[in-house]
Amino acid sequence: MANDQTIVNSDLQFINKANILIEALPYIQRLWGKTIVIKYGGNAMKNDDLTRKILEDVTLLKYVGINPILVHGGGPDINAMLARVGVESHFHNGLRITDDATMEIVQMVLAGKLNKNIAADICSLGGKAIGLCGKDANLLLVEKKPPLPDGVDLGHVGNIVSVNTKLLEALCADEYIPVISSVGVDKNGQSYNINADTAASAIATALKAEKLIYLTDIDGVRAKADDPSTLFPVLTVAHALELIQDGTISGGMIPKVTACVDAINKGVRRVHILNGTIPHPIILEIFTDRGIGTMFEVG
């Protein structure tokens, strides 16, 4: 009898796995051939095991016929390298002031170390990743960001003026997964630091992506910041703006939500804020009925 029960339990486990795959089927069908831009960086990149699980998600997307594009930052790594070489970090209202010496380190860390490591890790999982920065084929053409209203000049910080969509579309069509670091270039070949959230939004907008996913260290937008049970699973653009206006969304969440709203207004169909510090957040969001995080949509 014990053996029979073991067989039954074993069968149930396999049936549950089969049901999970079947649950994913309509989402795979709906997203087949579509582009998903994923922004990954900052605190969500600190754990190597979780990073590998996220890259497994990205690789899986490609294998089921979806076109993922991974955009990454790397503030903590930049800070660590600046400290190592004795270059002091300077910020103004949370924005990095990027002088000549800092820009050299930013490019070295983002376009060199991190970008190539991420691409290599995806390749080790069976994907065909190619590491790029905005300087490759003028992928992210920028203009220098003007001084802030209070007169502070951020240095080599750029505003994106165009995205080389032809390059990205060609790579995606040829089975590659573009991995893009947030370093841009102006018409004279000068390097510029770009906010990775902004870069991901610009790329998703230019490609009219089906989805833009921000992986962060929070689980989405909450009615009460310290109460996980008040998470908004879905927010329309109108509702999100109301929450900013009434103070429900405040502090560091305002620029994140504003970026989500801006992407929706510019043609991206769905935008998500997900917790990148849990295993397989991308798969949990887009291939399950329940999903996780907060999804933004038109309305």
C-alpha positions as CSV (number, residue, x, y, z in Angstrom):
1,M,0.0,0.0,0.0
2,A,2.9,2.3,0.8
3,N,4.4,1.7,-2.6
4,D,1.0,2.4,-4.3
5,Q,0.7,5.7,-2.3
6,T,4.3,6.6,-3.3
7,I,3.4,6.1,-7.0
8,V,0.3,8.2,-6.6
9,N,2.2,11.0,-5.0
10,S,4.9,10.8,-7.7
11,D,2.2,10.9,-10.4
12,L,0.6,13.9,-8.8
13,Q,3.9,15.8,-8.9
14,F,4.4,15.1,-12.6
15,I,0.7,16.1,-13.3
16,N,1.3,19.4,-11.4
17,K,4.4,20.1,-13.5
18,A,2.4,19.3,-16.6
19,N,-0.4,21.7,-15.5
20,I,2.2,24.5,-15.0
21,L,3.4,24.0,-18.6
22,I,-0.2,24.0,-19.9
23,E,-0.9,27.2,-17.9
24,A,2.0,28.9,-19.7
25,L,0.8,27.8,-23.2
26,P,-1.6,30.7,-24.0
27,Y,0.9,33.2,-22.8
28,I,3.6,31.7,-25.0
29,Q,1.3,31.8,-27.9
30,R,0.3,35.4,-27.3
31,L,3.9,36.6,-26.9
32,W,5.5,34.5,-29.7
33,G,7.6,36.7,-32.0
34,K,7.1,39.8,-29.7
35,T,9.8,41.9,-28.1
36,I,10.2,42.2,-24.3
37,V,12.7,44.7,-22.9
38,I,14.0,43.8,-19.5
39,K,15.9,46.3,-17.3
40,Y,18.2,44.6,-14.7
41,G,20.7,46.2,-12.4
42,G,21.5,47.8,-9.1
43,N,20.6,46.0,-5.9
44,A,18.8,43.2,-7.9
45,M,22.2,42.1,-9.3
46,K,24.0,41.5,-6.0
47,N,23.2,37.8,-5.6
48,D,24.9,35.5,-8.1
49,D,22.5,32.6,-7.7
50,L,19.4,34.9,-8.3
51,T,21.2,36.5,-11.2
52,R,21.6,33.1,-12.8
53,K,17.9,32.4,-12.3
54,I,17.0,35.6,-14.0
55,L,19.3,34.8,-16.9
56,E,17.7,31.4,-17.1
57,D,14.4,33.2,-17.5
58,V,15.8,35.4,-20.3
59,T,17.3,32.3,-22.1
60,L,14.0,30.5,-21.8
61,L,12.1,33.4,-23.4
62,K,14.2,33.1,-26.5
63,Y,13.8,29.4,-26.8
64,V,10.0,29.7,-26.8
65,G,10.0,32.2,-29.6
66,I,10.0,35.5,-27.7
67,N,12.6,38.2,-28.3
68,P,14.1,39.4,-25.0
69,I,16.5,42.4,-24.9
70,L,18.3,42.8,-21.6
71,V,19.4,46.4,-20.5
72,H,21.6,46.6,-17.4
73,G,23.0,49.2,-15.1
74,G,25.6,48.6,-12.4
75,G,25.8,51.4,-9.9
76,P,27.2,49.3,-7.0
77,D,30.0,48.0,-9.2
78,I,30.8,51.4,-10.5
79,N,31.0,52.8,-6.9
80,A,33.3,49.9,-5.9
81,M,35.7,50.4,-8.8
82,L,35.8,54.2,-8.3
83,A,36.7,53.6,-4.6
84,R,39.3,51.1,-5.6
85,V,41.1,53.5,-8.0
86,G,40.7,56.5,-5.6
87,V,38.1,58.5,-7.6
88,E,35.6,60.1,-5.4
89,S,31.9,59.7,-6.2
90,H,29.7,62.8,-6.4
91,F,25.9,62.9,-6.5
92,H,23.4,65.7,-6.7
93,N,19.8,64.8,-5.7
94,G,20.5,61.2,-6.3
95,L,22.1,61.8,-9.8
96,R,25.7,60.8,-10.4
97,I,28.0,63.7,-11.5
98,T,30.1,62.1,-14.2
99,D,33.4,63.9,-14.9
100,D,36.1,62.6,-17.2
101,A,37.7,60.2,-14.7
102,T,34.3,58.9,-13.6
103,M,33.1,58.4,-17.2
104,E,36.2,56.3,-18.0
105,I,35.4,54.0,-15.0
106,V,31.7,53.9,-15.9
107,Q,32.4,52.7,-19.4
108,M,35.0,50.2,-18.2
109,V,32.7,48.6,-15.7
110,L,29.4,48.7,-17.6
111,A,30.5,48.1,-21.2
112,G,33.4,45.9,-20.2
113,K,33.2,43.8,-17.1
114,L,29.5,43.6,-16.4
115,N,28.2,43.5,-20.0
116,K,30.6,40.8,-21.1
117,N,30.0,38.7,-18.0
118,I,26.2,38.8,-18.4
119,A,26.5,37.9,-22.1
120,A,28.9,35.0,-21.3
121,D,26.6,33.7,-18.6
122,I,23.6,33.6,-21.0
123,C,25.8,31.8,-23.5
124,S,26.7,29.2,-20.8
125,L,23.0,28.5,-20.4
126,G,22.6,27.8,-24.1
127,G,21.5,31.2,-25.3
128,K,23.2,33.3,-28.0
129,A,23.9,36.6,-26.3
130,I,25.8,39.5,-27.7
131,G,27.1,42.2,-25.5
132,L,26.6,45.8,-26.7
133,C,26.8,49.4,-25.4
134,G,25.3,52.5,-26.9
135,K,28.5,53.2,-28.8
136,D,28.2,50.1,-31.0
137,A,26.8,51.2,-34.4
138,N,25.4,54.4,-32.6
139,L,23.0,52.1,-30.8
140,L,22.1,54.9,-28.3
141,L,22.8,58.3,-29.8
142,V,22.7,61.0,-27.1
143,E,23.0,64.7,-26.5
144,K,24.6,66.1,-23.4
145,K,22.0,66.6,-20.6
146,P,21.7,70.4,-20.0
147,P,22.4,71.9,-16.6
148,L,19.7,71.2,-14.0
149,P,17.2,74.0,-13.0
150,D,19.5,74.8,-10.1
151,G,22.4,75.2,-12.4
152,V,24.3,72.0,-11.6
153,D,26.1,70.4,-14.6
154,L,26.1,66.6,-14.3
155,G,29.0,66.3,-16.8
156,H,29.0,63.3,-19.1
157,V,25.3,62.4,-18.7
158,G,23.3,62.1,-21.8
159,N,19.7,62.3,-23.1
160,I,18.9,59.7,-25.7
161,V,17.9,61.2,-29.1
162,S,17.7,58.0,-31.2
163,V,18.0,54.2,-30.9
164,N,19.4,52.0,-33.7
165,T,16.4,49.7,-33.9
166,K,17.6,48.2,-37.2
167,L,20.6,46.7,-35.4
168,L,18.4,45.3,-32.6
169,E,15.8,43.9,-34.9
170,A,18.4,42.2,-37.0
171,L,20.0,40.6,-34.0
172,C,16.7,39.4,-32.6
173,A,15.7,37.9,-36.0
174,D,19.0,36.1,-36.1
175,E,18.5,34.2,-32.8
176,Y,20.7,36.6,-30.7
177,I,19.8,38.1,-27.3
178,P,21.1,41.7,-27.1
179,V,22.6,42.6,-23.8
180,I,23.0,46.4,-23.6
181,S,24.9,48.5,-21.1
182,S,23.7,52.1,-20.5
183,V,26.6,53.9,-22.1
184,G,25.7,56.2,-25.0
185,V,27.6,58.2,-27.6
186,D,27.1,61.7,-29.2
187,K,27.7,62.6,-32.8
188,N,31.4,63.4,-32.0
189,G,32.1,60.0,-30.5
190,Q,32.1,61.2,-26.9
191,S,30.9,58.7,-24.3
192,Y,28.0,59.5,-22.0
193,N,26.5,57.9,-18.9
194,I,22.8,57.1,-19.2
195,N,20.3,56.2,-16.5
196,A,19.6,52.5,-17.2
197,D,15.9,52.9,-16.5
198,T,15.7,55.7,-19.1
199,A,17.7,53.6,-21.6
200,A,15.4,50.6,-21.2
201,S,12.3,52.8,-21.7
202,A,13.8,54.5,-24.8
203,I,14.7,51.1,-26.4
204,A,11.2,49.6,-25.6
205,T,9.5,52.7,-27.0
206,A,11.6,52.8,-30.2
207,L,10.9,49.1,-30.8
208,K,7.2,49.4,-29.8
209,A,7.9,46.5,-27.4
210,E,5.1,44.3,-26.2
211,K,6.4,44.5,-22.6
212,L,9.0,46.5,-20.6
213,I,10.0,44.9,-17.3
214,Y,11.8,46.7,-14.5
215,L,13.5,44.3,-12.1
216,T,14.2,46.0,-8.8
217,D,14.5,45.1,-5.2
218,I,10.8,45.9,-4.4
219,D,7.7,43.9,-5.3
220,G,5.8,46.7,-7.1
221,V,3.6,49.7,-6.1
222,R,1.8,49.5,-2.7
223,A,-1.0,51.6,-1.3
224,K,1.0,51.5,2.0
225,A,4.7,51.2,1.5
226,D,5.3,49.0,4.5
227,D,2.3,46.6,3.9
228,P,2.8,43.9,1.2
229,S,-0.9,43.1,1.2
230,T,-1.7,46.5,-0.3
231,L,0.2,45.7,-3.6
232,F,-1.5,47.0,-6.7
233,P,-1.4,44.1,-9.2
234,V,-2.6,46.3,-12.0
235,L,-2.5,50.1,-12.4
236,T,-3.8,52.2,-15.3
237,V,-1.9,55.3,-16.4
238,A,-4.7,57.5,-15.0
239,H,-4.7,55.7,-11.6
240,A,-1.0,55.8,-11.3
241,L,-1.0,59.6,-11.9
242,E,-3.7,60.0,-9.3
243,L,-1.6,58.1,-6.7
244,I,1.4,60.4,-7.4
245,Q,-0.8,63.4,-7.0
246,D,-2.3,62.3,-3.7
247,G,1.0,61.3,-2.2
248,T,0.4,57.5,-2.1
249,I,3.3,57.1,-4.5
250,S,6.2,59.1,-3.1
251,G,10.0,59.4,-2.8
252,G,12.1,57.0,-5.0
253,M,9.0,55.4,-6.4
254,I,7.9,58.5,-8.3
255,P,10.6,58.4,-11.0
256,K,10.1,54.6,-11.4
257,V,6.3,55.0,-11.9
258,T,6.8,58.1,-14.1
259,A,9.1,56.0,-16.4
260,C,6.4,53.3,-16.6
261,V,3.7,55.8,-17.4
262,D,5.9,57.5,-20.0
263,A,6.6,54.2,-21.8
264,I,2.9,53.3,-21.9
265,N,2.1,56.7,-23.3
266,K,4.7,56.2,-26.0
267,G,3.4,52.9,-27.3
268,V,4.7,50.1,-25.1
269,R,1.7,47.8,-24.4
270,R,2.5,46.6,-20.9
271,V,5.1,47.8,-18.3
272,H,5.9,45.8,-15.1
273,I,7.8,46.5,-11.9
274,L,8.9,43.2,-10.5
275,N,11.0,42.1,-7.5
276,G,14.2,40.8,-9.0
277,T,15.4,39.4,-5.7
278,I,13.1,36.4,-5.9
279,P,13.8,33.3,-8.1
280,H,12.5,33.4,-11.7
281,P,10.4,36.6,-11.4
282,I,10.0,37.0,-15.2
283,I,8.6,33.5,-15.7
284,L,6.3,34.0,-12.7
285,E,4.9,37.2,-14.1
286,I,4.4,36.5,-17.8
287,F,3.7,32.8,-17.8
288,T,1.3,32.3,-14.9
289,D,-2.3,33.3,-14.3
290,R,-1.6,35.0,-11.0
291,G,1.6,36.9,-11.9
292,I,3.6,39.0,-9.5
293,G,4.5,42.7,-9.1
294,T,2.6,45.7,-10.6
295,M,1.6,45.9,-14.2
296,F,0.8,49.2,-15.9
297,E,-1.6,49.5,-18.8
298,V,-3.4,52.1,-20.8
299,G,-6.4,53.7,-19.1
